[in-house]
Amino acid sequence: MHLVGRAGLRGLLRLMVVASTSCVPANAALAFDFFGLFGSDNTPKPSSTTLPYKVEFEVKGDDDVKRALQDSSNLYKLVETPPPDGESLVLRVKADFAPLIDALWGAGYYNGRVLVDLAGVPLELGRGPENAAARAANAYRNRDVVPVKVIVETGPQFKLRALSIVERGTGRPFDPAVAPPDVLKLKLGDPARTADLRAANARLVDYFRAQSRPLVKAPLPSPVVDHASQTVDVSFPVDPGPRAGIGAVSLTGPKTFDPAVVRSFIYLEQGEPYTPKALENARKSIATIPAVGSVRIREGDRLDANGNLPIFVDVTDRARNLVGASAGYSTLDGPTGRAYYENRNLFGGAERLRIEGATFLAPRNDGTRIKKVGDFKASDIGARFTVSFLKPALAGTQWDFLVDGLAERNRTGGGRFGGYTVRDAGATTALRYRVDEVLSFQGGLKYERGQTSDVLGQVNYQLAGTPVTVRYDATDKPLDPSRGIRLTGTVTPYPSFLGSSVGFTRANATASAYYALDEDARYVLAGRVGLGSIWGGPEDVSRIPANYRFFAGGVGSIRGYRAQSVGPSGPFGFTVGGRGEFDASIEARIKVTDTIGIAPFLDVGGAYRDAIPPLGKTTRAAGREGGATRASAGMGLLYYTGIGPIRVDLAAPLNPRRGDKPVAVYVSIGQSF
């Protein structure tokens, strides 16, 4: 996720335009069209060797079918590839009648009429003076483009009169308990659109497959059209086939590491009921292995002797090495840059090693600002170095070995709310056990040495702990979830007997849930709750390293407030962090079109001096005890891409403090939670 302020966003777009145009050849510069925003001139020009034409659609009746007609028309789609003569153009017109009529039927207009005016000569399906039309078209050669008008009379839209699900072969209706009619999601009186009938047929197949019937056969229905009453009767024939279980899983690939690694990520049990969801979960699980490039799961076309369906898994290898770099700019943090190297198969066992270094302008938290070049100091540069190692599937089991290392010099906060400076280095080793695709447990050892300083003073610390983490993720998509829940919880004791200079236990947990209000997930309700607590440590919070205290504000917390600016205050009104934290968010994600969406949201939360947040108390009372609850509201604008949505969030504090900006802007890839 990358955050960019308003000025930074403008600079980023400017950079994208410069980078894109710099690669365009000089002779193509005039044709450059940035995402089609400036339009294009594709009007054909007269020619002596071909017969260019232009197409106009005139719809008499329901004008909404025009797009469907254009999408089905080769005459329309091939306008930039003109035919050599009038005879060829007539053949192109004749070939268009069937798909145009199919488009009308697809919209429920079974009495529609299509006429094509070619250079003033009318043509209809099976009728019309074709030779005269060809001569009229040829008369335009090297003089003008041939005018073509597609005239469509939709007529009345037919309605569904009868619906049934019947046995294939016998035609007997199914018992509603076996094949519920509402599976079709069609109602009597609905428009008899063939597209809706095909979708209903697909839903019928999906229903029986979800009932462990993988060999279901359901040919497309043949509607009975009654032109007199303008109605359609539809029977959906289906052969459910036998119930089946998961059969033997055959694996093809990978080529560069042990297939046992892949098998450890397949949690299918032979004989368990077959469901498409189980296969999709297996595919997603295998795809989490960094060394895997692609995963394809195929099903057998017949059951084995035990009544189970054989499964075939094809895995390809990913490129071993990855090198990358990126740069960005934020109005809050200034310029940033990072470079990284990743090896996805280090020792030939699908091990991943990732090394990353980043440098950035660390925000000042002493009340001073950089106003000119002479104000810049070396201490204004922050840096972070990380290394991570993953060995999946130890000895082919569901155990993974992880090592993470970190060294950094950074400052947080800034503005009138202060912040802290941190210098630290440490490492964590852990073992993770994957129960299945959604649940895992992880435990390990952590050691860290560092120094933090803020308005409360300086803390030199050494911490040795035993972090334990539980993760549960049953969401459907990682970057844009629309269904399911996600839970994460971590507890880390730092006891003195392990060598910690200050003993305490830190715990935090996050839960989020997603609920789609419709089948296509165009309307999604999303909610998140986060809790954190430190207990067992010294009474004086200043003895706890500042980077281990809890703060609120910013992305993933309370949007609209500066990051880590919400919490208990110390001298000069600077935020110093606390022992407890709570935050919650709720938003509605609404797709306005297939690519554009909006997401109104409300955030609430805070950090508190006490380990247990005083959630039942008023803001004023809670503030007296060290930390006030803040709220914000805003609107997100989403642009959906193949990898996930690009979000631009505008958030406003609902109970702002002096120094809070009226509106904050965030840009990110993926949903906010």
N, C-alpha and C positions, 0 to 999 in steps of 0.2 A: 504494500500500500504506500502511495506517495502523496504527500500533501503539498499543495501549492496555493499561495494566496492570489488575490485578484491581479496584482501587478505581475506576479510570477506567471500566472496563466496566460496573460497577454503575451509575455515574452516567450513562453513555450510555444504558443501557436505561431508567433512570428518566426521562431526558429524552425518549426516544422515546415512552414511555407518556403523559407529560404532553402532548407535542405532538399525539399521536393523539387523545386524549380531549378536548382543548380544542376540536376541530372538530366534535364530535358534538352534534347538537341535543339540547335538554333532554328532549324527549319520546321520544328514542331511547336515552337513557343507560342505561336498564335492560336494553336489548337488546344493549348493547355486549359483544362477545365477542372478546377479544384472542387472535387466531389459533386460536380454538376451545379454548383451554386450560381454560376454565371451564365448558365444555359449554353446551348450549342446550336450551330446552324447546319442541319443535316438535309436541307432542301435540295433535292436532286436537280442537276443541271441538264439541259438538252444535250444530246449526243448524236453523233453520226453512226456509231457502231452498236449502240444499245438503245433501249426504249425506256428511259426513266419515267416514273409515274408517281403521283401522290394520291394518298388514300384518305377519304373523309367518311366518317361513320355518322349516319343519321338514324336515331332510334325513335320510333313512334310507339309510345307506351312507357314502359319502365326504363328510364335512362340509366338506372343503376347497373344494367347488364352490359353497358358499353365496354367496361374494362375486361369483362370475361370474353366478350366477342373479340376484342383486340388481341387478348392473350392466346386465343385459339386460331387466329387468322395468320396463315403463312404469307398471304398477300400483304398484310400489314407488317409482319416481322421482317420480310425480305425486301422492303422498299429500297434499301441501300444496295441491293444486288439486282439491278434491273435486268429483264430478259432481253434477248437479242432482237425480237420482233413482236408484232402484234399477235401472231398465232401462239407464240409461247406465253404471252400475257393472258390470252383467253384460257389456255390450259391451266394457268395458275389460278385464275378466277374460278374455273369449274372445280378444281380440287379443293377450293375453300368452302363450298356449300355444305358438305357433310360436317366438318368441324364446327361451322357456325351454327348449324341446326342442333348439333350436340350441345353446344354452349347454351342455346335457348332451353333445351330440355333439361340441362343441368340446373337451370334457374327455375324450372317448373312451368315453362311456357311450351306446351305441347302442340299448340295450334299456331305457332309463330310462322312468319313468312320472311324469306330473305330474298332480296332483289339487288343485283349489282348493276349500276349504271356505268358502263365502260365507254368513255369518250362519247357519251350521248346515246349509246345503244343499250337498251335494257336486256339483262340476262337473268334467267332463273334456273333453278335446278331442273335439268332435262329439257329446258325450253329456251328459245331466244335465237336470233340470227347470228350465229357465231362468226360466220365469214364476214358479215357486215361489221361486226364489232372489231375483228382483226384489221380490216381495211381502215376503219375509223381511227384505230390506235396508230397504225403505220403512218397515217397522215401527219402525225405530230413529230416524226423523226427529224432531229436536228433543228426543230423549230420551237418546241415547247414540251413541257412534261405532260404526260397523258393524265387527264383527270379521271379518277375512279371514286365513285360514291357507293358505299355499302348501305343500303336502305333496309332497315329491319322493323317489322311490325310484330311486337311481342304478343299481342292478343291477351286474353285473360290468363292469370296464373292458376294452374290446377292445384287442388287441395288433396290431402290424404283422406280417403274415406274408410279404409279398412287396413289393419295391420295384424300380422300373425307371425309366429315363429313355429315352423313345422319340421317334422322329421324328413330328412333328405331321403328320397326314394318312395316313401309311403304317403307323404303329404299330411300325415296326422299331426294335429296341433300338439305342442309340448305342454306338459303340466306346468302351470305358472311357477310352481315350487322348484322345478328343474331349470327352467329358462324364464326368469321374470321379465315381463314385457317392458318394464321401465329400464332394462339394460339398453334398449335401443335409443332411449332419450328422444323419442318421437311422440307426437300427440296427434290424434285425429283432428283434422282441420288445419294442420300445418301445411305450408307450401310443399308440394311434392318435388323438391329439388333432388336431382340424382346425386349431387355431391353429399347431401345429407343422408341419402340412402346408403351410399358407400361408407360413410363414416359410421352409420349405425351398424352396418355389417362388420366393420372392423371392431367395433365395441363388443359385438356378439362373440367374435373369435377370441378377443382378449378375455372376456368373461369366462369362457370355458377353459382357456389355458390357465387362468388363475385358479380354476377348480381342479388342477392337476390333470388336465386332459390335453397333452401337447399335440396330439394327432388330429385335432378337430378339423373338420372340413366344412366350409361354408361358402359355396359359390355365390357370386353376386346375384341378387334377386332379379326376376323379370317382372317389372311392374305391369299391371293390367290397366290400360288407359281407357277411360270412358269419355269420349269426346263430347257426347251429348250432355252429360252432367258436369263435365269439366272436373272430374275427380280421378283418383288413382288408387287402386287396391294393390297392396304389396304383401307378399309372403316371403319370409326369410327361411330358406331351407338350410338345415344344419345337421351334420353327423358329428356328435360330440366325441366319439371315439372312447377308448377305455381310459380309466384313471391309471396314472403311472407314477413311478418314483424316479429319483435320480439314479442313473446307471453308472457304469464305470467311466471315469474321467481320463481321457487320453490327452497327452500333452505333446505338442510339437514345438521345439525350441525351448529355451534360448540356445544360442550357439556359443556364447563366450563365458557362461557361468553355469554352475550346477543347477539342473532343473529342480532339484530338491528345494531350492530357495523359493521357486515359484509355487511348488506344491504346498509349502508351509503357509502360503497366503490363500489357499483354496480351502474353504471350510465346509464344502459340500460333503454330506454323508451319503454313502450309497444306500438306497432304499428309502431315504426321506422323501416326502411328497414333492413332486415336481412343481415348481412355480417359476414364471419368468423373472420375478423379483429376486429369487435366490441366485439365478444365473447372472443377473445384472449386478448384484452385490459382489459376486465372485469376480466379475470383470473389473469393477472399481477397486476391489481389494488388491488384485494383481497389479493394477496400474499405479499403485502407490510405491512400488519398488522402483527406486531411482534408475536402476539399470535397464528397466523395461521400456521399450519404445512404444509398442502398440499391443493391444490384446483383442483377439477375436474369439468369440465363443459360438460354436456351431452345434446344432442338435442332430441326432440321428433321425433317419426317416422311418424307423421301425423299432419296436420294443424288443428287448432281449428275452431270454427264456424265463426270466424272473419277473417280467412285466415292467422292467425299468427302461428308461430312455438313455442310451449312450450319449455322452457329452464329449465334445472335442474342443480343446483349447489351443489356439495358435498364438505364440508369443514371439515378437521380434525384439532384437537388442537395440538399445539406445546408443548413440554416439558416446564413446568413453569420456572424452574430455570436453570441457566447456570453459571458455574464457569470456568475460564480459566486463563492461564498465558502463556507468551512467552518471549523469549530472543533472542537477535540478536547482531550482531557486524558489524560496519561500519568502513572503513578506515578513514572516515572523522569525525565521531562522537564517535567512540569507542564502548564499550559495552552498551547495553540498556536492560531493563527488564520491564515488565508490568504485572499486574494482574487485573482481572475484575470480577464483579458479575453482573448478569442480571436477573431480574424477569420480565417475559413477561405477567403476569396476576396478578398484585399486589393486586388489590381490587376486582377481579372478573369481571372487565369491560374491559379487554384487555389492561390495563395500563402497560406501560413498565418503569421500573426503572433500570438504568445502572450506576454502580459505578466503576470507573477505576482509578488506580494509576500507575504511571510510574516513573522510575528513570533512569538516564543516565549520561554519562560523558559530562558535559557542555564544549563546546570548549572555550579555552582562547582567548580573543580578546585584550590583552594588549601587545602582542608581545613576551610573554614568552611561553615556552613549557615544558611539562612533559617529562623529559628524563630518570629519574630513580624514584624508589619508594619514595625516600626522597623528591622529588619535589612535591608530591601529597598533596593537601590541601582539607579541607572539602568543601571549596567554589567551588571545581571542580565538585561536585555532583549537578546535576540538578534534579528537581522533578516536577511532574505535577499531580494534582488531579482533576478529572472531575466527575460530576454527571449530569445525564439527566433524565427527566421524561416526558412521553408522555401519555396523555389521549385522545385516538382517539374517534371521533364521539360523541361529547357532546350531550347528550339527543337524540342520534340516528340521529343527523344532520351531515352535511358535515364540521362542525367546529371541529378542534382539539386544545387541550391546551398543550403547551410545556413549560418546565422549563429547563434551562441549567445553571450549575454553574462551575466555574473554579478557581483554585488557583495554582500558579506555581512560580517556581524560575528557571530562565533559562538564558543562554547566547547564542547569535547568532553570526554568522560570524566566525572569526578566521583567521589565516594567516596574510598576510601583508595588507589585506583590512579592518581589524578591525571588529567592530560589536557593539552590545550593550548588557547590562545586564538588565533584567527585573524581578521585583517581583510584582505580581498583584493578585487580587482576585475580583471576581464579579459574577453577575448572570443576566440572561435574562429570562423574561417571555413573552410569545407570544401566539396569537391566529392565527391559520391558517385556511383559507377557501379553500377547494378543489373544484374548478369549475367542473373539470372532471379528467380523468386519466392523462392528460398531463399538465394542468394549475392550479396553486395555487397562492394565495396571503397570505402574512403573515405580521403581525404588532405586535409590543410589546413595552416593556420598558426594558432598560438596565442600570445597575449601576455597576461601577467598580472603585476601588481604587488601586493605584499602584505607583511604582517608577521605572524609567528607568535612566540609566547612560551610556554615551558614550563619545567620544572625545569632543563633544560639551558641556558637563556638565551633571548635574543631574536634572531630572524633577520629582517632586512629584505631582501627579495629582489625581483628582477626576472627573469622567465623568458620566453624566446621559443623556441618549439618547433615541430616539424613532426609532429603526430600522424598515424599511419597505422593504420587499423582494418580488420579483416576480420570479416565476420559471415556465419554459415551457420546457417540455421534451417529444419530439415526436420520440425519437430514438427507434430502435427495440430491442436492448440488452444493459443492463447497463454497463457491463464490456468490451464488444466488439461490439460497435455499427457499423453498416454497412450502415444504411439508416436513414434519418431524421435529425432534428436539435435540439439543446439544448441551452436554453437561461437562464441566471441567472443574476439578477441585485439587488443590495442592496444600499439603501440610508439611512444614519444614521445621523441626526442632533444631536449635543451635545450642546444645548443652555445654556448660562450662567444662565438664569432664572430658569432652572431646578436644578441648583446646580453645574454645571460643572466648574471646576477651570480654564479651558481654553475652549472657545467656538469655534467650527468649525463644518463643515459638511463633512463627508467622504462618497464617493460613489465609487462603483466598479461594473463592469459588464463583463460578459464573454459570448461569443457566439461561438458555434462549429457546424459544418455541416459535414455530411457524405454522400457519394455518391458511390454506388456500380456500377461498370462498366459492371457487368455481373449478370445473374440471381442467381448464386450460391455464389455471394459476395466473389469471390476469388481475385478480384482486387477492392480495395476500396480507394478512395481519401478522405482524412480527413483534415479539416482546423479548426483553432481556432484563435479567436481574443479576447484579454482582454484589458480593459481600467480602469483606476482608477484616482480619483481626490479628492483633499482636497481644499475646498474653505471657505472663511469667517473667517478664523482663523488669528492669529497674523502674522505680516510680518516676524518676526524672526522664522525660522523653528525650532530652538533649543528649543522653548517653547512648541512645539507639542511633546507629548510622542513618543519616538523612535519606539515603537511597533505599532504605528498608522501611521507612515510614510510609503511611498512606496519604496520597493526595488525590484530588478529583479535578475534573475540568479537561476539556479538549475532546478529541476523537476517541471513541470507545468509552466515554464517560459522560460528561455534560457538555455537549456542543454549545458554542456561544461564549464560553469562558476560556481564557487563556489556559493552555495545558498546565496542569499541576498548580493552579493558582487558588483552588478552593480547598479550605481546610482550616485548622486552628491557626490563630495568629500569634506572633511573638513580638519582640521589640520592633518599633517603627511600622507596625501593621503588616510585617512580612509574613507570608504563609510559611509555616514550619512543619506541617504534616502532623499526623496523629496515629493513634493505635487502632482506630476503626474506620471502616469505609463502607459506604452503601451507594449504589447507583442503579437506576432503572430507566429503561427506554421502551417506548411503544410507538410503532409507526404503521401506517397503511401504505403498502406498495401497490400502485395502480398503473397498469399498462394502458396508456391512452391509445397508442398504436403498437405495432409489432416491435418498433425500435425505440419509442419514446415513452417514458413513464414519469410519474410524480410520486413523492413519498412524504406526506405531512407527518411530522414526528413531534414527540414531547419527551424531554429528558428531565430527570430529577435525581438528586443525590448530593453527596458531600463526604468529607473526611472529618473525623472527630477525635478529640483528645482521649476519650474512653475507648476501651477495646470493643464494647458493645455500643453500636450507634444508637443515639436517643431518638428513634424514629417516631415515637408517639408524642414527642414534645414539640412545641411551637418553634419556629425559627429563632425567635428572640431568646427563648429559654435555652434552646440548644446552643446558641451562640455564646451565652454566658458560661456554658460548661465546656467550651472549646470546640467550635466548629458549627457552622450553620448549613442548613440544607438549602440548596439552590435549584432553580428550575429554568429550563429554556424551551423554546419552541421554534420550529422552523419548517422549511420545505426543501426536499431534495428533488433535483431534476436528474433523471436517469436516461442514459443512452445505452441500449442493449447491444452487445457485440457477441461474437461466437464464444469468447472466453469468459464473459461476465459483463455486468453493467459498469459503465463509467458514470460516477456520481459527482454532482456538484451540489453541495449542501449549503444553504443559507440558514444560520441559526441566530436567534436573538435572546439575550438573557431576560428572564421574566422578573427577576429581582436583582438588578445590577448594582454593583458597588461603584464607587468613584474610581475611575480608571478603566472600567470595562467598556469595550467598544459596543456601539449599538447593534452591529451586525458582524458576524464572522463568516468567512467563506472557506469551505473545505472541498478539495478535489481528491477523489480516490478511485481506485479500480476495485470492483467488488462491492458488495453491500456493506453497510456500516457495522453490521453484526450478523 
